[in-house]
Amino acid sequence: MNNDERPTVGKKHNLIMEDRKILSVSGVVDVSAFDEEKIQLVTENGELTVGGYSLHINRFSQDTGELNLDGEICSLVYSENKQNDGGFFSKLFK
């Protein structure tokens, strides 16, 4: 995969979790799927799946790559980058 195929934000990827209820993530390229129990993010370091209950995205900026969510966070799981045609938000803003 060359650089033209992978969208980049140009920011480092960081996670800050507060009391397993609030999560701030930087280096987010896209949101590929979400519901109240699972949020799938495409990050600079692979796909990140956040599992839990009553999950809610408070803010997401594709320009800065920052995402904030709240709810009861039970798991954070990384997987390899998957090449796709874009996530939910890229389809929404086409």
N, CA, C and O atoms as a DFTB+ gen file, in Angstrom:
376 C
 N C O
     1  1       0.848      -1.167       0.000
     2  2       0.000       0.000       0.000
     3  2       0.895       1.232       0.000
     4  3       1.811       1.327       0.817
     5  1       0.651       2.159      -0.885
     6  2       1.461       3.369      -0.898
     7  2       0.765       4.470      -0.113
     8  3      -0.369       4.299       0.334
     9  1       1.440       5.592       0.054
    10  2       0.899       6.682       0.870
    11  2      -0.364       7.299       0.302
    12  3      -1.148       7.886       1.048
    13  1      -0.585       7.180      -1.022
    14  2      -1.782       7.765      -1.619
    15  2      -3.039       7.002      -1.240
    16  3      -4.134       7.564      -1.283
    17  1      -2.908       5.729      -0.869
    18  2      -4.067       4.908      -0.546
    19  2      -4.500       5.047       0.908
    20  3      -5.667       4.811       1.219
    21  1      -3.607       5.417       1.793
    22  2      -3.925       5.480       3.216
    23  2      -4.119       6.920       3.649
    24  3      -3.201       7.735       3.551
    25  1      -5.333       7.238       4.137
    26  2      -5.537       8.597       4.617
    27  2      -4.737       8.816       5.895
    28  3      -4.674       7.934       6.752
    29  1      -4.131       9.984       6.022
    30  2      -3.367      10.277       7.222
    31  2      -3.795      11.600       7.806
    32  3      -4.211      12.514       7.094
    33  1      -3.687      11.682       9.107
    34  2      -4.004      12.906       9.819
    35  2      -2.726      13.650      10.130
    36  3      -2.740      14.874      10.256
    37  1      -1.612      12.929      10.259
    38  2      -0.335      13.556      10.542
    39  2      -0.120      13.831      12.016
    40  3       0.775      14.598      12.370
    41  1      -0.906      13.233      12.877
    42  2      -0.775      13.416      14.317
    43  2      -0.404      12.089      14.954
    44  3      -0.672      11.025      14.397
    45  1       0.211      12.158      16.120
    46  2       0.495      10.943      16.879
    47  2      -0.807      10.380      17.433
    48  3      -1.785      11.098      17.641
    49  1      -0.787       9.079      17.662
    50  2      -1.961       8.384      18.185
    51  2      -1.821       8.243      19.693
    52  3      -0.854       7.655      20.178
    53  1      -2.786       8.781      20.435
    54  2      -2.777       8.707      21.891
    55  2      -4.161       8.362      22.401
    56  3      -5.170       8.675      21.769
    57  1      -4.194       7.706      23.567
    58  2      -5.441       7.401      24.261
    59  2      -5.358       7.948      25.675
    60  3      -4.341       7.791      26.351
    61  1      -6.430       8.591      26.122
    62  2      -6.532       9.019      27.512
    63  2      -7.895       8.560      28.004
    64  3      -8.927       8.985      27.485
    65  1      -7.892       7.681      29.017
    66  2      -9.151       7.184      29.554
    67  2      -9.280       7.638      31.006
    68  3      -8.333       7.551      31.787
    69  1     -10.466       8.120      31.347
    70  2     -10.739       8.584      32.697
    71  2     -11.813       7.701      33.313
    72  3     -12.959       7.695      32.863
    73  1     -11.433       6.952      34.349
    74  2     -12.357       6.124      35.131
    75  2     -13.189       5.155      34.288
    76  3     -14.310       4.819      34.669
    77  1     -12.663       4.706      33.158
    78  2     -13.357       3.786      32.251
    79  2     -14.721       4.331      31.811
    80  3     -15.615       3.565      31.451
    81  1     -14.871       5.657      31.843
    82  2     -16.126       6.277      31.435
    83  2     -15.956       7.321      30.332
    84  3     -16.895       7.588      29.582
    85  1     -14.776       7.905      30.230
    86  2     -14.500       8.934      29.225
    87  2     -13.213       8.543      28.502
    88  3     -12.209       8.220      29.137
    89  1     -13.252       8.576      27.163
    90  2     -12.077       8.225      26.371
    91  2     -11.816       9.317      25.349
    92  3     -12.709       9.707      24.598
    93  1     -10.579       9.808      25.327
    94  2     -10.131      10.766      24.319
    95  2      -9.083      10.068      23.472
    96  3      -8.133       9.489      24.000
    97  1      -9.255      10.122      22.151
    98  2      -8.354       9.442      21.232
    99  2      -7.873      10.457      20.200
   100  3      -8.677      11.198      19.634
   101  1      -6.569      10.491      19.955
   102  2      -6.034      11.318      18.881
   103  2      -5.444      10.394      17.816
   104  3      -5.208       9.214      18.074
   105  1      -5.210      10.926      16.639
   106  2      -4.700      10.117      15.543
   107  2      -5.778       9.272      14.887
   108  3      -5.478       8.250      14.270
   109  1      -7.045       9.694      15.015
   110  2      -8.162       8.965      14.412
   111  2      -8.336       9.440      12.974
   112  3      -8.470      10.636      12.717
   113  1      -8.332       8.497      12.043
   114  2      -8.514       8.807      10.631
   115  2      -9.988       8.784      10.264
   116  3     -10.455       9.620       9.490
   117  1     -10.733       7.808      10.830
   118  2     -12.145       7.673      10.482
   119  2     -12.859       6.819      11.515
   120  3     -12.226       6.091      12.280
   121  1     -14.182       6.913      11.532
   122  2     -15.035       6.036      12.324
   123  2     -15.689       5.086      11.331
   124  3     -16.458       5.518      10.472
   125  1     -15.385       3.783      11.444
   126  2     -15.910       2.845      10.455
   127  2     -17.266       2.285      10.844
   128  3     -18.041       1.905       9.967
   129  1     -17.577       2.222      12.136
   130  2     -18.891       1.742      12.584
   131  2     -19.080       2.136      14.042
   132  3     -18.113       2.293      14.788
   133  1     -20.343       2.292      14.438
   134  2     -20.597       2.564      15.848
   135  2     -22.037       2.229      16.211
   136  3     -22.952       2.339      15.395
   137  1     -22.202       1.819      17.453
   138  2     -23.510       1.691      18.087
   139  2     -23.270       1.824      19.592
   140  3     -22.168       2.191      20.000
   141  1     -24.260       1.537      20.416
   142  2     -24.119       1.752      21.854
   143  2     -23.187       0.761      22.543
   144  3     -22.789       0.985      23.686
   145  1     -22.829      -0.350      21.853
   146  2     -21.975      -1.352      22.475
   147  2     -20.607      -1.499      21.818
   148  3     -19.733      -2.174      22.361
   149  1     -20.409      -0.874      20.652
   150  2     -19.118      -1.015      19.964
   151  2     -18.884       0.179      19.050
   152  3     -19.775       0.595      18.310
   153  1     -17.673       0.723      19.113
   154  2     -17.253       1.795      18.210
   155  2     -15.957       1.347      17.552
   156  3     -14.989       1.019      18.238
   157  1     -15.935       1.332      16.215
   158  2     -14.747       0.931      15.467
   159  2     -14.116       2.167      14.846
   160  3     -14.754       2.898      14.089
   161  1     -12.846       2.386      15.184
   162  2     -12.102       3.544      14.719
   163  2     -10.936       3.099      13.853
   164  3     -10.293       2.091      14.146
   165  1     -10.659       3.839      12.796
   166  2      -9.443       3.655      12.013
   167  2      -8.474       4.698      12.535
   168  3      -8.737       5.898      12.451
   169  1      -7.337       4.231      13.083
   170  2      -6.354       5.143      13.660
   171  2      -5.046       5.066      12.886
   172  3      -4.897       4.249      11.978
   173  1      -4.115       5.912      13.248
   174  2      -2.789       5.908      12.650
   175  2      -2.063       4.586      12.907
   176  3      -1.141       4.235      12.172
   177  1      -2.476       3.850      13.950
   178  2      -1.797       2.612      14.342
   179  2      -2.668       1.372      14.158
   180  3      -2.436       0.366      14.828
   181  1      -3.644       1.414      13.286
   182  2      -4.500       0.259      13.042
   183  2      -5.926       0.526      13.473
   184  3      -6.260       1.617      13.934
   185  1      -6.760      -0.487      13.317
   186  2      -8.167      -0.345      13.699
   187  2      -8.300      -0.581      15.203
   188  3      -7.740      -1.535      15.744
   189  1      -9.044       0.293      15.864
   190  2      -9.283       0.215      17.297
   191  2     -10.767       0.000      17.518
   192  3     -11.589       0.778      17.035
   193  1     -11.119      -1.059      18.251
   194  2     -12.506      -1.321      18.599
   195  2     -12.688      -1.064      20.084
   196  3     -11.998      -1.654      20.916
   197  1     -13.627      -0.174      20.412
   198  2     -13.966       0.139      21.792
   199  2     -15.263      -0.593      22.101
   200  3     -16.276      -0.377      21.436
   201  1     -15.234      -1.455      23.106
   202  2     -16.424      -2.197      23.501
   203  2     -16.935      -1.705      24.838
   204  3     -16.157      -1.283      25.694
   205  1     -18.249      -1.760      25.015
   206  2     -18.820      -1.332      26.283
   207  2     -20.324      -1.217      26.218
   208  3     -20.977      -1.896      25.425
   209  1     -20.869      -0.356      27.053
   210  2     -22.311      -0.138      27.134
   211  2     -22.603       1.353      27.130
   212  3     -21.836       2.145      27.678
   213  1     -23.695       1.727      26.523
   214  2     -24.134       3.131      26.449
   215  2     -23.038       4.034      25.897
   216  3     -22.854       5.154      26.375
   217  1     -22.309       3.551      24.892
   218  2     -21.231       4.346      24.302
   219  2     -21.823       5.447      23.431
   220  3     -22.798       5.234      22.710
   221  1     -21.220       6.614      23.513
   222  2     -21.712       7.787      22.791
   223  2     -20.527       8.630      22.343
   224  3     -19.681       8.993      23.160
   225  1     -20.460       8.945      21.043
   226  2     -19.420       9.825      20.523
   227  2     -19.848      11.264      20.775
   228  3     -20.860      11.718      20.241
   229  1     -19.084      11.973      21.581
   230  2     -19.391      13.376      21.882
   231  2     -18.858      14.323      20.824
   232  3     -19.513      15.300      20.462
   233  1     -17.649      14.023      20.327
   234  2     -17.021      14.920      19.362
   235  2     -16.053      14.128      18.505
   236  3     -15.308      13.287      19.008
   237  1     -16.068      14.400      17.202
   238  2     -15.089      13.821      16.287
   239  2     -14.743      14.855      15.236
   240  3     -15.626      15.396      14.570
   241  1     -13.459      15.130      15.087
   242  2     -12.973      16.066      14.085
   243  2     -12.026      15.333      13.151
   244  3     -10.950      14.904      13.568
   245  1     -12.418      15.184      11.885
   246  2     -11.518      14.575      10.917
   247  2     -10.333      15.477      10.634
   248  3      -9.264      14.985      10.273
   249  1     -10.494      16.785      10.788
   250  2      -9.396      17.728      10.539
   251  2      -8.255      17.536      11.530
   252  3      -7.088      17.527      11.139
   253  1      -8.585      17.382      12.822
   254  2      -7.546      17.240      13.843
   255  2      -7.283      15.794      14.221
   256  3      -6.257      15.494      14.830
   257  1      -8.201      14.879      13.867
   258  2      -8.045      13.474      14.220
   259  2      -8.381      13.171      15.663
   260  3      -7.946      12.150      16.195
   261  1      -9.151      14.042      16.313
   262  2      -9.484      13.855      17.724
   263  2     -10.923      13.394      17.884
   264  3     -11.833      13.884      17.216
   265  1     -11.107      12.429      18.797
   266  2     -12.422      11.886      19.084
   267  2     -12.582      11.768      20.588
   268  3     -11.660      11.348      21.286
   269  1     -13.759      12.139      21.087
   270  2     -14.092      11.985      22.494
   271  2     -15.372      11.175      22.601
   272  3     -16.336      11.420      21.876
   273  1     -15.375      10.201      23.517
   274  2     -16.577       9.405      23.721
   275  2     -16.765       9.152      25.206
   276  3     -15.831       9.268      25.999
   277  1     -18.011       8.798      25.567
   278  2     -18.277       8.423      26.945
   279  2     -19.191       7.213      26.973
   280  3     -19.763       6.829      25.953
   281  1     -19.324       6.621      28.137
   282  2     -20.111       5.421      28.355
   283  2     -19.347       4.505      29.282
   284  3     -18.349       4.916      29.876
   285  1     -19.797       3.270      29.417
   286  2     -19.100       2.283      30.229
   287  2     -18.159       1.504      29.318
   288  3     -18.601       0.660      28.539
   289  1     -16.867       1.788      29.416
   290  2     -15.863       1.202      28.533
   291  2     -15.359      -0.107      29.135
   292  3     -14.837      -0.129      30.250
   293  1     -15.524      -1.202      28.380
   294  2     -15.123      -2.533      28.851
   295  2     -13.873      -3.058      28.153
   296  3     -13.116      -3.827      28.745
   297  1     -13.644      -2.651      26.895
   298  2     -12.481      -3.190      26.180
   299  2     -11.984      -2.218      25.121
   300  3     -12.739      -1.415      24.573
   301  1     -10.683      -2.318      24.853
   302  2     -10.013      -1.603      23.767
   303  2      -9.187      -2.650      23.039
   304  3      -8.274      -3.236      23.620
   305  1      -9.504      -2.890      21.758
   306  2      -8.834      -3.952      21.005
   307  2      -8.327      -3.388      19.686
   308  3      -9.081      -2.781      18.927
   309  1      -7.029      -3.598      19.420
   310  2      -6.437      -3.196      18.148
   311  2      -6.397      -4.380      17.190
   312  3      -6.217      -5.525      17.605
   313  1      -6.566      -4.087      15.910
   314  2      -6.365      -5.083      14.861
   315  2      -5.625      -4.409      13.720
   316  3      -5.479      -3.186      13.703
   317  1      -5.161      -5.200      12.773
   318  2      -4.408      -4.662      11.647
   319  2      -5.275      -3.726      10.819
   320  3      -6.502      -3.826      10.826
   321  1      -4.618      -2.813      10.104
   322  2      -5.338      -1.918       9.194
   323  2      -6.066      -2.728       8.145
   324  3      -5.513      -3.676       7.587
   325  1      -7.291      -2.362       7.879
   326  2      -8.059      -2.989       6.815
   327  2      -8.268      -1.950       5.735
   328  3      -8.678      -0.823       6.016
   329  1      -7.988      -2.327       4.502
   330  2      -8.230      -1.393       3.407
   331  2      -9.711      -1.434       3.089
   332  3     -10.273      -2.494       2.816
   333  1     -10.340      -0.264       3.129
   334  2     -11.772      -0.197       2.818
   335  2     -12.050       1.069       2.046
   336  3     -11.143       1.854       1.768
   337  1     -13.290       1.262       1.706
   338  2     -13.662       2.432       0.919
   339  2     -14.058       3.613       1.790
   340  3     -14.689       4.554       1.310
   341  1     -13.695       3.571       3.056
   342  2     -14.003       4.664       3.965
   343  2     -14.992       4.223       5.014
   344  3     -15.697       3.227       4.847
   345  1     -15.037       4.962       6.081
   346  2     -15.954       4.643       7.162
   347  2     -17.253       5.402       7.049
   348  3     -17.581       5.993       6.020
   349  1     -17.969       5.363       8.131
   350  2     -19.276       5.992       8.181
   351  2     -19.209       7.487       7.852
   352  3     -19.966       7.978       7.014
   353  1     -18.301       8.203       8.517
   354  2     -18.249       9.648       8.333
   355  2     -17.743      10.037       6.938
   356  3     -18.193      11.041       6.386
   357  1     -16.802       9.251       6.350
   358  2     -16.350       9.603       5.002
   359  2     -17.462       9.392       3.986
   360  3     -17.551      10.127       3.002
   361  1     -18.300       8.406       4.214
   362  2     -19.443       8.195       3.306
   363  2     -20.482       9.295       3.472
   364  3     -21.102       9.735       2.504
   365  1     -20.661       9.731       4.718
   366  2     -21.647      10.753       5.022
   367  2     -21.281      12.106       4.409
   368  3     -22.158      12.840       3.954
   369  1     -19.976      12.439       4.396
   370  2     -19.536      13.755       3.929
   371  2     -19.038      13.762       2.505
   372  3     -18.360      14.714       2.117
   373  1     -19.336      12.748       1.694
   374  2     -18.934      12.743       0.284
   375  2     -19.805      13.649      -0.531
   376  3     -19.611      13.770      -1.740
